[in-house]
């Protein structure tokens, strides 16, 4: 089992920024693809960004150019820097790890963007 703990969520005004962190208790963190997903009320959970063990990122079109995902394997931590936030970014953000078909999820952290 991989334990994932998110932090950094909160309330921010439109146009502002937040940085989310996810720290993993894992013996082989560097081998996992890490990602961030989000789920807004009444909507399906969607992929926001992911990053491979060698640092190659991918982004959803809705956040491309505004969000940056990064990882520090020495600290077993993945980050999501979120800039130019809009109310449409309001959601619970979940940290995710994947190794092959095995996935783990954090408990989520709330991000609320006011207009």
N, C-alpha and C positions, 0 to 999 in steps of 0.2 A: 504494500500500500504506500502511496505517495500522499503526504499531507501538504496541502497548499493553503496558505493564509494570505489574504489580500489586505491591503491598507491604502489609505490616501484618498478615499472618496469623501464627498462632502457637497456643500452648496456653493455654487459660484455663479456670478453674473455672466450673461452672454458676452462673448468675446474674451473671457478669461481663460485661465489654464489650470490644470490639475495634473499631478503625477501619481499614478497608481503603482504600487509595488506588490509583488507576490513572492513570498519566500517559501521554499519547498524543503521538506524533510524527506530526502531521497538519497539513496546510496549511489545512484548513477544519474544525477541531474543533467550532466553535460550530454548525455545520450538521448534526452527527451526533446521532442519538438514542443515548444511552449507557445501558448496563445492566450488571447483575450477574447471573450465573447460578451455580449450584452443582451439583456432582455428587458424591454419596456412593457408596461402594463398592457395586457391584451394582445401582445405580439409574440411571435416565435423568437427563440434565442437565435442570435445571428453572430457569425464570426466577425470580429473587428480587425484583428491582426494576429499573425503568427510569426515565429522565428525558429529556424532550425538550430541544431546544436553548433553549427559553424557560423551562425550569425546572419543567415540570409532571411530577410523579412518579406512578408506579403501583407497586403492591406485590402480591406474592402474599399470599393469605390467611394463610399460615403465618407470615409475618413482619410483617404489618400491626400497627402499634402498637409494635413493638419495634425495627425497623430504619428508618433514614432515609438516603435517597440525596440527594446534592447534587452540584453541579458548579461549578467555577470556570473559566470559559472563558478568562480571562486567563492562567491557568496550565496550560491544556490538561489538566485533572485532574478526575476524578470520584471521589467518596468514598462509602463505605458505612459508616455508623455502626451498629454492632450492639450492642444492649443486651439484658439479661436472656437471655443465651445459655443454651441447653439442649444436652444431648448430641445431640439430633436435628438441630442446626445443623451438626454435624461434616460437613465436605465440603471438596472443593477448590472454591474460588471463582474464577470467571473473569470478567474484564472483557470487555465486548463493545461494539462500535460498529456502527451501522447507518445507512446513507444509501440510502434506497430499498431495492433488493434486494442491495446490496453490504454484506457483513458482515466484520468482523475480530474476532479473539480474542486475548487475552493468553495467557500461558503458565500462569496459574493460581497461586493461593497457598493453602496448606493452613491450614484452621481446624479445630482440635481442641478440643472442649469436654468436660471431664472431669466426672463426677458426684460 
